[in-house]
Amino acid sequence: MFRLLTLLALMIAPAAYAQERRPSHCIALADASPAMTYVHKAAYGDPVEPDSVRLTYVTHSTFLLRTEGGLGVATDFTGYLGEINYIPDVVTMNHAHSSHWTARPDPRIPHVLKGWGDGRTPADHHLDLGEMLIRNIPTDIRSAYQEDAVETGGNSIFVFEVAGMCIGHLGHLHHEPDPAQYAALGRLDIVMAAVDGGMTVDLPTMHKILSRLRSSVVIPMHWHGAYSLQRFIDGMPEGFDIQRPGKASATFSLRNLPRRPTVLVLEPRFFPDQEY
């Protein structure tokens, strides 16, 4: 009898766990088109406006997301955000290169989310922080150790569901998502995309991905100078506006996303202590 009850419990547990998971509104509303206007920029230390999120481009592929409630999330975290004494609530990392992760994250960080698995099972994150839901979609990368080899699930696209928006960080993407991965992404209002055109996907593939996603805001990252950034911008499909406000930060909400798809170029900048 005891063994039978144990078996029943094991069978029921996964279903119960799945029911407790908060579902993704990005997937559920993938066909929705909220009203959009424009992006409001804010200083680093200002309180985040209600129902908004502030994105600050720190360096390379690292961004800091801040919420109205004070949550802080650093993406593709390398262990350094600048001359600030600040511990994020969450860091996400990818390991294609050392500029996307750290082997020694500060032990005070409550949640360290690795975008790669153990070589057999890909990473699977569904972190519900109340104000924000963080989940990942694994993708493959070229092996750093063997030519023409692939590391299955070596990268993750992280999705941050916050303030009614769906924000995606493509990480060190090496291939176009397949249909199942596009479906798992769902709607992305804002996407951070690597635009180097070589170390990650080539530019025609990235342009194809961004055309398919049709996000309201595309933020280029992983550009290695003015030339590679301009090559990406010049190849963008028609219908995208280009904005370069000369700032590292922008504040977004569903109320003020741009009406036309927009490439928003933020200028990477480490946090100076006096501005945080």
Secondary structure, 3 states (H helix, E strand, C coil): CHHHHHHHHHHHHHHHHHHHCCCCHHHHCCCCCCCCECCECCCCCCCCCCCCEEEEEEECCEEEEEECCCCEEECCCCCCCECCCCCCCEEEECCCCHHHCCCCCCCCCCEEEECCCCCCCCCCCEEECCCEEEEEEEEEEECCCCCCCEEEEEEEEEEEEECCEEEEECCCCCCCCCHHHHHHHCCCCEEEEECCCCCCCCHHHHHHHHHHHCCCEEEEECCCCHHHHHHHHHCCCCCCEEECCCCCEEEECCCCCECCCEEECCCCCCECHHHC
